[in-house]
Amino acid sequence: MPTPKKGPRLGGSPSHQRQILKNLATQLTLHGSIRTTEAKAKALQPYFEKLVTKARRGTIHDRRVVGRKITDKEALYVLFDEVAPSIDKERQGGYTRIIPLGNRKGDNAPLAEISIVTEPVMKKAIVKDATATAKKAAEKEANEAAAEEETEVTEEAVEAEAVTTDEDTSSTEDAEDK
């Protein structure tokens, strides 16, 4: 016998909680992302990730096991034939993302959006390299901007000196004429 969940359940009874999770998993599969309360999203995340793991293996047995949890045939097709192949092969879990959205207007319940993650996994070394490259590019742009400003300042100084020299020359010529 499975150990019952302690504390309050989604919906009240264990059977109702299972039905809620089945429906949420079906809708998440069909739509790619859904808005729900944070409690439901956090309960759905491990439930759905186990289904995706089975869908990625893709055997007939896995399809039958997942078919017990997701009873909609269209959602089952989408999970096995569209969602599972679109997930990066290097991803070892973390197939969903929960984003907090604030509180609901009516009862002030915290809302969240749970969505399926299909982006490729970025290795830590790649992320560090990308960060270093971005920093170098920013420094290079800053140096170019500073050099350009110096050039502008130098050109302005030359022009100002030329104007001053012209004024000095004209005043000297005026003095010689007198």
VOROVEX-129505 format. One record per residue (C-alpha): residue number from 1; residue in one letter; x, y, z. Coordinates in steps of 0.2 Angstrom, whole numbers. Each point is the difference from the previous one (the first is absolute). Layout:
BEGIN
SITE  num  residuo      x      y      z
SITE  NUM        a      X      Y      Z
...
//
This chain:
BEGIN
SITE  num  residuo      x      y      z
SITE    1        m      0      0      0
SITE    2        p      7     17     -5
SITE    3        t      4     12     14
SITE    4        p    -14     14      0
SITE    5        k      5     18     -3
SITE    6        k      1      9     16
SITE    7        g     -9     17      2
SITE    8        p    -13      7    -11
SITE    9        r     -3     -7    -17
SITE   10        l     -5      8    -16
SITE   11        g    -19     -2     -1
SITE   12        g     -3     -9     16
SITE   13        s      1    -19     -3
SITE   14        p     15    -10     -7
SITE   15        s    -11     -5    -15
SITE   16        h     -5     18     -4
SITE   17        q     19      5      1
SITE   18        r      4    -14    -12
SITE   19        q    -13      6    -12
SITE   20        i      6     18      2
SITE   21        l     18     -5     -5
SITE   22        k     -6    -10    -14
SITE   23        n    -10     14     -7
SITE   24        l     14     13      2
SITE   25        a     12    -12     -8
SITE   26        t    -11     -2    -15
SITE   27        q     -3     18     -2
SITE   28        l     19      4      2
SITE   29        t      4    -13    -14
SITE   30        l    -13      7    -12
SITE   31        h      4     19      3
SITE   32        g     18      0      5
SITE   33        s     -3     11     15
SITE   34        i    -14      4     12
SITE   35        r     -4     12     14
SITE   36        t     -5     -7     16
SITE   37        t      3      2     19
SITE   38        e     18     -2      6
SITE   39        a     -5    -15     11
SITE   40        k     -7     -9    -15
SITE   41        a     15      4    -11
SITE   42        k     12     -6     13
SITE   43        a    -10    -17      2
SITE   44        l     -1     -1    -19
SITE   45        q     18      2     -4
SITE   46        p      7    -17      6
SITE   47        y    -16     -9     -6
SITE   48        f      2      7    -17
SITE   49        e     19     -2     -1
SITE   50        k     -2    -19      3
SITE   51        l    -12     -1    -14
SITE   52        v     12      9    -12
SITE   53        t     14    -12      6
SITE   54        k    -11    -15     -6
SITE   55        a     -5      9    -16
SITE   56        r     19      3     -4
SITE   57        r      3    -19      1
SITE   58        g    -15     -2    -11
SITE   59        t     -3    -19      2
SITE   60        i    -18     -7     -2
SITE   61        h      0     -5     19
SITE   62        d      5     19      4
SITE   63        r    -14      6    -11
SITE   64        r    -13    -12      9
SITE   65        v      6      6     17
SITE   66        v     -1     18     -5
SITE   67        g    -17     -4     -8
SITE   68        r     -6     -4     17
SITE   69        k      5     17      7
SITE   70        i     -5     10    -16
SITE   71        t    -17     -6     -7
SITE   72        d     -2     12    -14
SITE   73        k      7     -9    -16
SITE   74        e      5     16     -8
SITE   75        a     10      6     15
SITE   76        l      8    -17      0
SITE   77        y      5      2    -18
SITE   78        v      6     18      2
SITE   79        l     11     -6     15
SITE   80        f      8    -15     -8
SITE   81        d      1      7    -18
SITE   82        e      3     18      2
SITE   83        v      6      5     17
SITE   84        a     12    -14      4
SITE   85        p     10      1    -17
SITE   86        s      1     19      2
SITE   87        i      9     -1     17
SITE   88        d     18      1     -1
SITE   89        k      9    -17      1
SITE   90        e     13      6     13
SITE   91        r    -14      6     12
SITE   92        q     -1    -11     15
SITE   93        g    -15      6      9
SITE   94        g     -7     18      2
SITE   95        y    -12     -2    -14
SITE   96        t    -12     13      8
SITE   97        r      2     18      6
SITE   98        i    -10      9     13
SITE   99        i     -2     19     -1
SITE  100        p     -9      9     14
SITE  101        l    -13     13     -6
SITE  102        g     -6      9     15
SITE  103        n    -16     -2      9
SITE  104        r    -18     -4     -6
SITE  105        k    -11     15      1
SITE  106        g    -15     -9      8
SITE  107        d      7    -10     14
SITE  108        n     18      6      0
SITE  109        a      7    -18     -4
SITE  110        p     18      0     -7
SITE  111        l      0     -4    -18
SITE  112        a     13     -8    -11
SITE  113        e      3     -5    -18
SITE  114        i      7    -17     -3
SITE  115        s      7     -4    -17
SITE  116        i      9    -13     -9
SITE  117        v     19      4     -3
SITE  118        t      6     -5    -18
SITE  119        e     15     11     -1
SITE  120        p     17     -9     -1
SITE  121        v     10     -2     15
SITE  122        m     15     12      2
SITE  123        k     15     -7      9
SITE  124        k      8     10     14
SITE  125        a     16      2    -10
SITE  126        i     -9      6    -15
SITE  127        v    -10     13     11
SITE  128        k     17      5      8
SITE  129        d      8      2    -18
SITE  130        a    -16     10     -6
SITE  131        t      1     11     16
SITE  132        a     19      3     -3
SITE  133        t     -3      4    -19
SITE  134        a    -14     12      5
SITE  135        k     11      9     12
SITE  136        k     14      1    -12
SITE  137        a    -12      7    -14
SITE  138        a     -6     13     13
SITE  139        e     17      5      5
SITE  140        k      5      2    -19
SITE  141        e    -15     11     -3
SITE  142        a      4     11     15
SITE  143        n     18      1     -6
SITE  144        e     -6      5    -18
SITE  145        a    -12     13      7
SITE  146        a     14      7     11
SITE  147        a     12      1    -15
SITE  148        e    -13      8    -11
SITE  149        e     -4     13     14
SITE  150        e     19      4      1
SITE  151        t      1      2    -19
SITE  152        e    -15     12      1
SITE  153        v      8     10     14
SITE  154        t     17      0     -9
SITE  155        e     -9      6    -16
SITE  156        e     -9     14      9
SITE  157        a     16      5      9
SITE  158        v      9      2    -17
SITE  159        e    -15     10     -7
SITE  160        a      0     11     15
SITE  161        e     19      3     -1
SITE  162        a     -2      3    -19
SITE  163        v    -13     13      4
SITE  164        t     10      8     14
SITE  165        t     15      0    -12
SITE  166        d    -10      9    -14
SITE  167        e     -6     13     13
SITE  168        d     18      3      6
SITE  169        t      6      2    -18
SITE  170        s    -14     12     -4
SITE  171        s      3     11     15
SITE  172        t     19      0     -4
SITE  173        e     -4      5    -18
SITE  174        d    -11     14      7
SITE  175        a     14      6     11
SITE  176        e     12      0    -14
SITE  177        d    -12     10    -11
SITE  178        k     -1     14     12
//
